[in-house]
Amino acid sequence: MLRRGQVEHVRAERNLLAEVDSNCIVKLYCSFQDDEYLYLIMEYLPGGDMMTLLMRKDTLTEDEARFYVAETVLAVESIHKHNYIHRDIKPDNLLLDRCGHLRLSDFGLCKPLDCSTLQEQDFSVNTNNGAPSDERHVTPKRTQQEQLEHWQKNRRTLAYSTVGTPDYIAPEVLLKKGYGMECDWWSLGAIMYEMLVGYPPFYSDDPMSTCRKIVNWKSHLKFPEEAKLSPEAKDFISRLLCNVSQRLGSNGADEIKVHPFFNGIDWGKIYQMEAAFSPEVNDELDTQNFEKFDESDSHTHAPSRAGPWRKMLSSKDLNFVGYTYKNFEIVNDYQVPGMGISLSFM
């Protein structure tokens, strides 16, 4: 964490999870550390995630998308009220509980795309035709179905790659010229587009080309006719995927909630309603709603020392003083799902 400059990120995630008490956010039971690792013990949500749901369904209906976008709005609003910006909202960070309701997760341990090798001219626009100045990265023309198939073929690789995917990142974040909470609403717009069309709005054959499309969004934001989006859905997405100064949500989530796309949504009772999707869950430890991954891809490192031992605190250790946390209301006498035993953390 120190080597990668992630100390502030892991502290922010721990602090946010400990601070925010919301049914829109994944719950933190406790956090602790040893000499090698930092640990966050969080609730397990067996309903899967939005990435897996979209991989299996391709697209959602507008009613289904409306439900999950509305719950995402409440989740983003809850962290913004605590003065946090997520910066990396994407389908695999939107988890589903056993009833199909959405919870937001991953507040600092995400993999940022490295755009450090890009120069500002890489994002420039040719004023003659509005196209990116570097034409070497033009994506071949595809129909909606061809683009969907190409995205489905590559999305799992992109999601689990070491660089991640920039498809949902706001242009102001990519340009590193300062950004605010508005960047999370851009991400919401990109996710809703994918829900209804089947792939993100600026998807390209490689991450850098995607970055160029995002920054030059005016030339690349298009709605395929085959998707048959309603005028309300198109308008809502267009008012999220736009300049910061015009972006819906810049003055708070309330201006998003009154958009016509959400007509009929009872914002105060949505988490008490039946969810748009009901996952099949056999028990609390069921994993069938998540994508399987190759365990050989995960590298575990053995601790440098075995058994209990003591050492003097170093300057590096001081970065993590106070990281340990326990949610007393949840953790005391916690019943372990599927095991018939309870744990009391002292």
MIGUZA-416430 format. One line per 3 residues: number of its first residue (from 1); their letters; for each residue x negated, y, z of C-alpha. Coordinates in steps of 0.02 Angstrom, whole numbers, plus 50000, padded with zeros to 5 digits. Layout:
<gufis>
NUM = A = X,Y,Z  ... $
</gufis>
This chain:
<gufis>
1 = MLR = 50000,50000,50000  49858,50119,50042  49766,50077,49882 $
4 = RGQ = 49921,50106,49776  49970,50265,49867  50134,50187,49925 $
7 = VEH = 50127,50231,50110  50254,50372,50096  50367,50264,49988 $
10 = VRA = 50377,50120,50111  50403,50240,50256  50542,50328,50160 $
13 = ERN = 50629,50163,50125  50618,50107,50306  50677,50278,50370 $
16 = LLA = 50823,50288,50250  50885,50113,50288  50872,50146,50475 $
19 = EVD = 50956,50316,50462  51102,50286,50342  51248,50186,50410 $
22 = SNC = 51359,50157,50259  51451,50011,50182  51380,50071,50015 $
25 = IVK = 51200,50036,50068  51112,49872,50104  51094,49854,50293 $
28 = LYC = 50925,49845,50379  50918,49726,50528  50740,49762,50582 $
31 = SFQ = 50566,49801,50519  50397,49747,50586  50218,49721,50532 $
34 = DDE = 50065,49615,50554  49886,49646,50499  49923,49595,50320 $
37 = YLY = 50103,49641,50279  50251,49754,50313  50419,49668,50334 $
40 = LIM = 50597,49729,50307  50731,49607,50367  50889,49652,50272 $
43 = EYL = 51061,49579,50246  51076,49453,50107  51211,49488,49978 $
46 = PGG = 51258,49326,49889  51362,49408,49752  51210,49441,49644 $
49 = DMM = 51165,49606,49561  51228,49712,49418  51084,49660,49305 $
52 = TLL = 51133,49476,49317  51318,49518,49296  51282,49616,49136 $
55 = MRK = 51169,49478,49070  51310,49354,49090  51454,49464,49030 $
58 = DTL = 51363,49574,48902  51483,49719,48934  51616,49770,49058 $
61 = TED = 51789,49837,49022  51817,50021,49061  51920,49973,49214 $
64 = EAR = 51778,49863,49279  51648,49997,49242  51756,50130,49324 $
67 = FYV = 51763,50029,49485  51576,49997,49496  51525,50171,49440 $
70 = AET = 51641,50242,49574  51560,50135,49709  51389,50187,49645 $
73 = VLA = 51441,50370,49658  51484,50342,49842  51318,50255,49872 $
76 = VES = 51216,50393,49790  51318,50524,49882  51279,50440,50049 $
79 = IHK = 51090,50449,50024  51097,50626,49954  51188,50682,50113 $
82 = HNY = 51033,50625,50208  50922,50724,50088  50849,50573,50001 $
85 = IHR = 50828,50550,49813  50825,50371,49749  50735,50408,49583 $
88 = DIK = 50748,50229,49519  50931,50178,49514  50953,50034,49392 $
91 = PDN = 51065,49880,49377  50949,49765,49475  50958,49886,49623 $
94 = LLL = 51148,49875,49628  51186,49721,49732  51356,49637,49757 $
97 = DRC = 51421,49565,49920  51519,49402,49927  51680,49496,49886 $
100 = GHL = 51606,49586,49736  51584,49758,49814  51427,49856,49772 $
103 = RLS = 51282,49904,49885  51132,50010,49835  50958,49944,49875 $
106 = DFG = 50771,49972,49844  50727,50144,49911  50540,50150,49889 $
109 = LCK = 50463,49985,49842  50503,49999,49657  50372,49989,49519 $
112 = PLD = 50347,50159,49440  50312,50167,49254  50137,50234,49225 $
115 = CST = 50155,50379,49104  49990,50455,49158  49911,50418,48989 $
118 = LQE = 50042,50521,48897  50007,50699,48850  50143,50831,48840 $
121 = QDF = 50132,50831,48650  50180,50647,48652  50354,50704,48702 $
124 = SVN = 50364,50848,48579  50503,50863,48452  50480,50900,48268 $
127 = TNN = 50580,51059,48241  50611,51015,48058  50720,50864,48091 $
130 = GAP = 50731,50844,48280  50633,50683,48277  50486,50642,48390 $
133 = SDE = 50322,50705,48318  50243,50532,48331  50337,50428,48201 $
136 = RHV = 50235,50272,48236  50358,50224,48372  50521,50232,48273 $
139 = TPK = 50640,50090,48321  50712,49992,48174  50895,50031,48135 $
142 = RTQ = 51007,49898,48211  51193,49871,48228  51267,49872,48404 $
145 = QEQ = 51269,49681,48406  51088,49669,48345  51032,49796,48475 $
148 = LEH = 51128,49702,48611  51046,49537,48563  50873,49618,48559 $
151 = WQK = 50902,49698,48730  50966,49535,48807  50814,49444,48742 $
154 = NRR = 50692,49567,48820  50777,49639,48974  50727,49503,49097 $
157 = TLA = 50545,49517,49045  50552,49706,49064  50640,49699,49233 $
160 = YST = 50507,49587,49310  50355,49659,49223  50220,49750,49320 $
163 = VGT = 50265,49916,49238  50453,49903,49254  50573,49984,49132 $
166 = PDY = 50599,50171,49105  50772,50152,49027  50865,50233,49173 $
169 = IAP = 50738,50367,49223  50784,50550,49199  50679,50655,49079 $
172 = EVL = 50627,50777,49214  50555,50632,49315  50456,50568,49165 $
175 = LKK = 50387,50742,49130  50334,50761,49313  50381,50945,49315 $
178 = GYG = 50486,50940,49472  50657,50863,49496  50799,50856,49621 $
181 = MEC = 50945,50747,49666  51016,50772,49491  50898,50638,49425 $
184 = DWW = 51002,50503,49510  51157,50557,49414  51063,50538,49250 $
187 = SLG = 51023,50359,49300  51207,50329,49335  51251,50390,49161 $
190 = AIM = 51125,50272,49082  51193,50125,49182  51373,50164,49136 $
193 = YEM = 51324,50174,48952  51247,50000,48967  51401,49933,49055 $
196 = LVG = 51512,49986,48910  51396,49970,48759  51286,49823,48812 $
199 = YPP = 51115,49906,48816  51041,50068,48885  51062,50226,48781 $
202 = FYS = 50878,50251,48741  50819,50071,48730  50673,50046,48612 $
205 = DDP = 50548,49910,48569  50419,49968,48695  50424,50072,48856 $
208 = MST = 50330,50222,48787  50450,50238,48640  50593,50232,48765 $
211 = CRK = 50511,50374,48862  50500,50478,48704  50683,50448,48666 $
214 = IVN = 50735,50496,48843  50640,50660,48839  50711,50696,48666 $
217 = WKS = 50884,50637,48718  50976,50765,48610  50915,50675,48454 $
220 = HLK = 50947,50499,48517  51106,50495,48623  51236,50412,48513 $
223 = FPE = 51393,50311,48547  51417,50164,48427  51592,50162,48355 $
226 = EAK = 51603,49974,48379  51598,50000,48569  51765,50093,48561 $
229 = LSP = 51735,50203,48713  51878,50313,48771  51857,50502,48755 $
232 = EAK = 51851,50514,48946  51709,50386,48957  51609,50472,48819 $
235 = DFI = 51632,50642,48901  51581,50580,49073  51423,50495,49008 $
238 = SRL = 51379,50648,48903  51395,50760,49056  51270,50652,49151 $
241 = LCN = 51146,50624,49009  51110,50808,48980  51003,50953,49039 $
244 = VSQ = 50988,50971,49227  51074,51140,49228  51230,51068,49147 $
247 = RLG = 51227,50897,49230  51382,50842,49324  51339,50814,49507 $
250 = SNG = 51216,50958,49519  51335,51040,49643  51374,50880,49736 $
253 = ADE = 51470,50719,49706  51640,50802,49724  51629,50873,49548 $
256 = IKV = 51598,50697,49483  51747,50626,49578  51870,50745,49495 $
259 = HPF = 51818,50698,49317  51967,50627,49218  51875,50461,49195 $
262 = FNG = 51910,50425,49378  52097,50462,49375  52183,50338,49489 $
265 = IDW = 52030,50301,49597  52066,50311,49784  51893,50363,49843 $
268 = GKI = 51934,50337,50026  51995,50159,50006  51894,50086,49863 $
271 = YQM = 51793,49973,49979  51955,49903,50049  52022,49863,49874 $
274 = EAA = 51997,49700,49781  51835,49714,49683  51832,49717,49493 $
277 = FSP = 51730,49557,49492  51747,49413,49615  51584,49313,49623 $
280 = EVN = 51585,49127,49657  51502,49105,49827  51494,48934,49910 $
283 = DEL = 51408,48990,50071  51311,49135,50145  51146,49072,50074 $
286 = DTQ = 51210,49038,49897  51091,49103,49763  51185,49053,49604 $
289 = NFE = 51232,49234,49565  51051,49287,49545  50938,49255,49397 $
292 = KFD = 50814,49115,49428  50632,49164,49411  50474,49063,49390 $
295 = ESD = 50399,49044,49562  50228,49020,49483  50237,49204,49436 $
298 = SHT = 50237,49257,49618  50065,49261,49693  50049,49239,49880 $
301 = HAP = 49891,49284,49970  49836,49191,50125  49806,49299,50278 $
304 = SRA = 49626,49345,50302  49631,49274,50479  49734,49132,50550 $
307 = GPW = 49811,49128,50723  49831,49266,50852  49688,49388,50867 $
310 = RKM = 49660,49565,50922  49564,49707,50845  49537,49891,50867 $
313 = LSS = 49655,50006,50773  49575,50079,50619  49620,50242,50532 $
316 = KDL = 49716,50140,50403  49822,50060,50538  49877,50231,50599 $
319 = NFV = 49975,50255,50438  50098,50123,50497  50117,50165,50681 $
322 = GYT = 50303,50171,50720  50353,50064,50571  50434,49933,50684 $
325 = YKN = 50623,49955,50702  50772,49857,50767  50957,49890,50734 $
328 = FEI = 51021,49843,50907  51204,49840,50855  51172,49710,50720 $
331 = VND = 51022,49610,50778  51063,49564,50958  51129,49386,50963 $
334 = YQV = 51137,49384,50774  51215,49225,50702  51104,49149,50568 $
337 = PGM = 51214,49106,50417  51227,48920,50382  51121,48867,50530 $
340 = GIS = 51242,48874,50676  51116,48961,50788  51096,49137,50851 $
343 = LSF = 50939,49240,50871  50906,49372,51001  50763,49486,50951 $
346 = M = 50674,49552,51103 $
</gufis>
